[in-house]
């Protein structure tokens, strides 16, 4: 007990940071292995990925704080009975652990910043984390993303190996050599030093949580106001137009992905009250695009895809209609997406009772500058997009 009491200990802040970071790292490694086993389109994978990134950035910040604290507070010396090679091994292991605690979140951040899907990161579902400067605009960012994905994967494996080595060495010192090395970092709950360290960390966490709560409350208030305004606009639009369904299909990462626009309206003017003949017009709210894959949904509103802030609507206006039969009309018109207008042709099919109209046509997304920067080729996202629609006829 005299030897144990004579052991020099880390400061309370260092001890609190050590165990908090350790808990986060172990949790992230477990969650990371689990989420990568899920299907890309699984909503749980998307949710876990967002939380994985949130805790990864938290570890990065805590690690920087721990490095600053260690540089300003000399760590306690190892007991004299610890051999020289063990001290050297301990130093090397600690340096490698610090490097990995920085490399893992930074490599993950680079992966996200260079991802062809341009996925956003919302820390704790509240704070947007920007992409790293320059990286998001690089022409070869897909290759960079793949490279750092491999670095991230390998680093996680090395981290697991070093953690097992670190834990094994600590247990050996505690139960085999009995030299009380673990006492240097063990929290003593009755110690004023430990209480002070835990109090400081808890205060910082509390301040961050309070900030997150306030930001989330403000965002919810703004979202509620925008939803009310949007709902009023949708109700007005529905009172003036015919409800419709607009869907789209494209090949993404070798698989067909289907989606739809929930905010769409179609107006069909038949020839009876129109001297210039029948006409068809349609409007689609680009922000209403939705698929079963949350990762795709996260990318679609972005500036390289639909750019919903600058281009909230896509429109179609017929320029010529050839009524080949009562059930089949050949339509020609102008499709406008992202302020680019191109002519399209398709057949509008009417059912036997003239109650439902259906149609479909294919566009090349690059003609409308959709994904032109992030997906300039079709290696990830195919060029052809099939647009399908149907609507009841009044």
N, C-alpha and C positions, 0 to 999 in steps of 0.2 A: 504494500500500500504506500510505503514511503517513496518507492521508485515511481509508482503511478502518479503520486501527488507532485513529484518533482518534474514531470514531463512538461516542457513548454508547449503552449497551445496556440492555435490560430486565433485571430480575433473573432468576435461574435459575428461581424458582418461577413468575413470570409467563410465561416462555418455555414451561415444561413445561405449564402450564394452557392456554396458547394453542393449542399443537399437539394436545393431548389433546382439547380441546373441538372443535377444527376437524375432527379425524378422526371424532369421534362424530357431529357435525352432518352431514357429508357422507355418512356411512354411513346415518344415519337418513333423510335425504332420498331416497336411492336405494331403501332398503328400503320406505319409506313409499309411494312411487309404485308399487313392484312389488306390495305386499300389497293395495293398494286395487284393483288390476286383477284380483284373484282373486275367485272366487265367495264369497258370505257364508258358505256352509256348508262351505267348504274347510277342513279341519283345519290346513293349513299357514298359512292366513290368521290363524286364531285364535292359533296359536303365535307367528307373527311379530308380531302385535299386542301380545301380552304382552311380548315382548322389546323392541318399539318403545317401549312405555310405560316399561319398566325403564330403558332408556338415556335416554329423555326426562327422567325424574326425575333421573337421574345428571347430565345436562347442567344441569338447573336448580340442583342443589346446587353443581356445579363453577362455574357462572356466579356464584352468590352469593359463593362463596369468592374468585373472581377479582375481583369488584367490591370486596369488603372489602380484598383485598390491594392493589388499585390505589389505593383511597382512602388507604391508609396508606403507600404507596410511590409517589412521584411518577414518572411515566413520563419517559423520556429525551426531550429536545427533538429535533425534526427538524433535519436539516442546514441550514445557513444558505442553501444554494443552492435549497432548495425554496421555490417561490413562495407568496405569501400565500393566493391562492385555493385552491391545492392543500392547504395546511394546514387551511383552513376546511372543504374538502370531506372531508378525512380525519377531522376531528373529528365532522362530521355523520354520516359513514358509521359510525364507531365507536359513536356514541350509538345509531344505529338498530340496529346489530348487537346491542348489549347489550339493547336493548328487545325485539328479536325472540327472543333467547336466553332471555328470561324469558317472553315472550308465548306462544311455541309450546308449551312444556311445561305452562304454566298453563292455556291454553285447552284443551289435550288433557285435563288433569285435570278441568276443568269439564265437558267433554263426557262423560267416563266417569261423573262424579258425578251427572249429570242424565239419563243414558241410560235410556230406557224399559225396556231389557232388564236394567238393574241389574247389569252385568257387573263382576265383582270384578277387582282388579289384584293380582297376586302378583309382586313385584319379584324378578327372577331365579329365579322358581319357588320362592322361599323366604319372603320377607317380605311379608305382606299390607299393601297400601296403602289406608288408609281413604278413603272418599269425603269430599269437602270438606263441612264442617258446613253444615247448613240446606238446601243445594242439593238433596240427595237426597229431601227431603220436600216440595218445592214442587209446587203443583198444576199449574203450567204448565212443568214441567221439560222436557217433550218439545220445546217451542218454544225453550227456552234451549239445549238440546243441539244443535238444528238451527242456531241462530244461531252458537254457538261452533265447530261443525263447519265452517261457512263461514269464520269468522275464522281457524281453524286452517289451512284450505286456502289462503286468500289469503295468510296470513303465510308459509306455506312457499314460495309463489311469489315473494314479495318477498325472502325470505331467499336464494333461489337467485340472483335478480338482483343483490342486494348482494354476495354471495360472488363472483360473476363479476366485478363491478366492483372489489372489493377485491383479488382475485387479479390481475386485469388491470393495476391501478394498481401493484401490487408488482412485477410483471414489467417494466412500463414503466420504473419507477425503476431496476431492476437492470440491464436490458439496453439501454435507450435513453438515459436520463439518466445512468446509471452514477454515481449519487450515494450508493450504498451504504445506502439507506434500509432495505432488507431485513436488513442486518446487525444492526439494532437487535433483531430478533426471531429471527434465525437461531441455532440451537443450535450451540455449539462444544463438541464432545464431550470435548476435552482441558481445557476451562476448568473450574476449581474451582467457579465460580459455577453453571455449567450442571449439573455433577455433583451439587452440593448441592441444587439445585432438583429434579432428577430423582429423587434419593435420597429427598427429602421426599415427593414425589408417590407414588413407588413404595412407600414405607413405609405411607402412608395407604391405598393400594389393597390392599396386602398385609393390613393390619389388617381392612379391610372384607371381603376374601375369606375370611379366617380366621373372621370372625364369621358370614358366610353359611354356611361349611362346618359350623360348630358348630351353628347353628340347624337346618340341613338334617339333620344327624345326629340331633339330638334329635327332630325331626319324624318322621324315618323310623322311629326306635325306637318312638315313640308309635303311629304308623300300623301298624307290624308287630304290636304288642300288640293293637290294636283289631281288626285283620284276623283274628287268631287267635280272639279272642272271638266275632267275627261269624261266622266259619266254623263254630265249635262250635254256635252258635245256629242257623245254617242247617241243619246236619246233623241237629240235634234236630228242627227243624221238618219237614224232609223225611221223617224217619222216622215222623212222625205224620200227614202229609197227602199229598194227591195233587199231583204236580208239575203246573204249569200255565203258560200263556202269557197275559199281560195286555198289551194294546197300546192306544195312544191316538193320535188324530189331531186336529189343529186347524189353523186357517188363521193363519199368521204372516207379516206383511208381504206379504200377497197370495198366498202360496204355501202349499200343504198340507204340513204337517210331520208325519211319523210317528215315534212313539217306543214304548218298551216299558218294563215294569217287570221286571227280572230276578229280583227277590226277591218272589215271590208264592206263595200256597198256597190250594188250594180243597178243601173237604170236602163231598161229596155223600152224604147219608144217604137211602137208598131206603126205601120204606115197609115192607119185609119185617120189619125189626127195630125199628121205630119206631112206637109206638102213636099218636102225634100226626100221623103221615104223613111224607112225605119233606121234607127240608130241605136248604138250600144255604147255606154260609158261605164267606167268602173274606177273606183278609188280603193287603195289599200293602205292602211296604216302600217308603215314599215316596222314600227316598234312593237307591233303585235305578233311578229314572227315567233313561232314556237315549235320545238321538236321534242322528242323524248330524251334527247341527250343534253343535260345541263351545261356541258362544256361548250357545245355548239351555240346554245342559247346565249351564253355569256359573250360569245364573239360577234354574233350577228349585228347587234346595235352599233358596233365600233365604227370608227371613221373609215376603215378600209373596206367595210362591208356595206351595210345599208346606210351608215352614217345618219342615224335617225334624228340627230339634233339639227343638222343642216338640211336633211331631205326626209321630212316626216311622212311623205306620201309618195306612192307610186300610182300612176294613172294609165288608163287605156281609153282611147276615143276612136270609134270606128270612122273610117273615111269612105268605105264602100261596102255594100252588102249585096250579094248575089243570091236571091232566093231560088235555089235549085229545085227545091220541093217544099212541101208544107212542113216536113220534119227535118230538113237540112238546109242551113243557110251558110254560104261561104263568106266569111268575114275578113275584111282587110282593115287595118287600123294602126294607130301610132301608140307604142308602149313607151312610157317615160319613167325611167328609174335614175335617181341621182342626177337629174337635169339632163340626162342623155335620152334622146328620142330616136327610136328605130321602128321601122314598119314590121308588122307581124301578120301572118295569115293563119287562119284556122277555121275549122268547121264547127258551127254552132248547131247542136242537135236538140230538137224539141221532142218531148214525149207525145204519145198519141192524143192525150187530152190537152196538149199545149199548157201544161201546168209547170213543168220543170225543163230548164235548159241546161245543157252541159257542153263543155268544150275543153280543149287542151292544146298547148303548143310548147315548143322547146326554144329556149334562148341560150346563147353563149354568155356566161356571166361576165367575161372580159369585155364584151361589147358595151356593157354598162359600168365598167370600172369596178366591178364587185370582186373584192379580194385581189385586185390587180397588183398590189405591192407585196402582200404577205403570201399570196398563192398565185404567183405569176405563171407557174406551170401547173400541170394536172397531177403531179405526183401525190399530193395529199387531197386536194379538192378537185373533182372533175370539172371540166369546162361547161358541159351541158347541164341545164337545169330545166326540168319539166314542170310547167305550170298547168294545174288542173283546176277547174272551177265548176260550180253548179249553183243555180239560183231559181227560186220559184217565179213564175210569170204571173203578174197580176192581170 
